[in-house]
Amino acid sequence: MTSGPAGTAGTAGPDAGQGHFRLVPTLVFIGLIVAMISSLGAPLIPTIAQDYHVPLSTAQWVLTAALLTGALATPVMGRLADGRRQRSVIMVTLSVVLAGCVVSAVSTSFLVLVLGRGLQGVGMGLLPVNMAIARRHLDRERAGHAIATLSVSAAIGAGLGYPLTASVAQFFGVNAAYWFGAIFVALAMMLALVVIPSRSPARRRKFDVAGAVLLSLAVTGASVVLSEGGNWGWLSIPVIAISIGSAAMLVLWIPHELRTPHPLVDLHHLSNRSVLMADVSGFLMSASMYLVTPIVVEFVQVPTSAGFGFGASVIISGFVLTPLSIGTFLASRLLIPYERRFGVRTMIPLGALVFAGGSTYFVFNHGSLWQAFVTLGIVGLGIGFTFAAMPGFIIRAVPPSETGSATGFYQVLRNIGLSIGSAFGAAVLLAHTSPGATYPSFDGFRTVLLISAGLGLLTAVLSFVLPGSTGPAIVDRRTGAPDAAEVRMSEEALLEASGAMLVNELDLDDEQGQA
């Protein structure tokens, strides 16, 4: 182990060897808890619709609210992760999540429940903070393994969280599920306070407050319009006013990000066709993902008296989402062998086609419950293949010094796509819900699934056309074999965009700070 201050590139503090055994499990545990808290949305939507006497499309706001705040929190948390008080960022964020769990647990109105879910969604921005802590306080090799583990923990946590929280809700009620989450968040806070170092060496960086505010207003307005446009009327004054306001915020945000020396996200990289392809594909696939997963979960819980659905319990609906996590994980593990055998050009198109096939399959095959499991397993394979491949296209296309900002924007678009997809799915269901009814007609579910499949097909076409020639791999001039550093970078890029973003960005910060 080399000597030097903790957190510098390629170095670690004097207690890094011992601290590794405490720090990494703590960070992984926090990641698992945040993923489990996020699972308190989708499986509970039909139950919440019944308990709070709201339409299914309105109940979907318990998912949309968390995704929306998560989308807004991620770029902000990513910047705060570069600071010196990373433990304070985690403690404050977990405090907000804890407050959200308590608010949801004691809620007696749907609006209060949604408010609590919005507070819980802030925790979705903790993944880049956890990765930054691993990078700063561990040597390079251990940091790499920790970041890979943290990336996988998000999928594992969701896979465990869906059936676990659904089981609690089934036997003890929806409010008990949020008390269950609050207990584990409190435990995560105690571990963070004891294990995570209070300070981290870092240089000061200006935070783009104006950019964060403008982006937040634009995304929030768009989500509100998509979710409530059917209720208010698409040509009503509130919808038109919010739409114009959101567009104005976006028009102001783009030139601001292009001009400011410290942008929240760097938009200049969109001039590169490979980066543009990954960004567009990431947004479309994220939106289409949340046009499928909550829809299938809601479908299986619809009472058979509605003429479709299976009347499944909350527990069963939670287990329906488990194949999604398994498929995503398996696909991400297969990607590197696929790249070595077939190259990178067909990665994202293939995954998008598999995803579209899964959505289409359920449109025509929904007579038995097992078909819902198969559908989400297929969808998971498509999602895993596409999302794992996208960061690699970005990293291959930009210089190492610009990897952080390029992958950061990709991550922002992914999170925004999730919230937009959830809101749009709710809007479609609302359009197919009769006045006073709780459940939409089957046409609503079918329309959402077909739109999702269409977005998957569009992603397949764009991801094949936009990049142009992918170019040859970088090779070692002496041996003619692929350059080892390039291969390692490519494989690490396939783990998770946020992991690659933080490793490269923090290395750059360390170099600039030392200079």
Secondary structure as GFF3:
##gff-version 3
##sequence-region A 1 515
A	DSSP	alpha_helix	16	38	.	.	.	ID=ss1
A	DSSP	three_ten_helix	42	44	.	.	.	ID=ss2
A	DSSP	alpha_helix	45	51	.	.	.	ID=ss3
A	DSSP	alpha_helix	56	59	.	.	.	ID=ss4
A	DSSP	alpha_helix	61	80	.	.	.	ID=ss5
A	DSSP	alpha_helix	86	106	.	.	.	ID=ss6
A	DSSP	alpha_helix	110	121	.	.	.	ID=ss7
A	DSSP	three_ten_helix	122	125	.	.	.	ID=ss8
A	DSSP	alpha_helix	126	137	.	.	.	ID=ss9
A	DSSP	alpha_helix	140	172	.	.	.	ID=ss10
A	DSSP	alpha_helix	174	195	.	.	.	ID=ss11
A	DSSP	alpha_helix	209	232	.	.	.	ID=ss12
A	DSSP	alpha_helix	237	259	.	.	.	ID=ss13
A	DSSP	three_ten_helix	267	271	.	.	.	ID=ss14
A	DSSP	alpha_helix	273	289	.	.	.	ID=ss15
A	DSSP	alpha_helix	293	301	.	.	.	ID=ss16
A	DSSP	three_ten_helix	304	306	.	.	.	ID=ss17
A	DSSP	alpha_helix	314	320	.	.	.	ID=ss18
A	DSSP	alpha_helix	322	342	.	.	.	ID=ss19
A	DSSP	alpha_helix	347	364	.	.	.	ID=ss20
A	DSSP	alpha_helix	369	397	.	.	.	ID=ss21
A	DSSP	three_ten_helix	400	402	.	.	.	ID=ss22
A	DSSP	alpha_helix	403	431	.	.	.	ID=ss23
A	DSSP	alpha_helix	442	465	.	.	.	ID=ss24
A	DSSP	alpha_helix	484	493	.	.	.	ID=ss25
A	DSSP	alpha_helix	497	514	.	.	.	ID=ss26
###
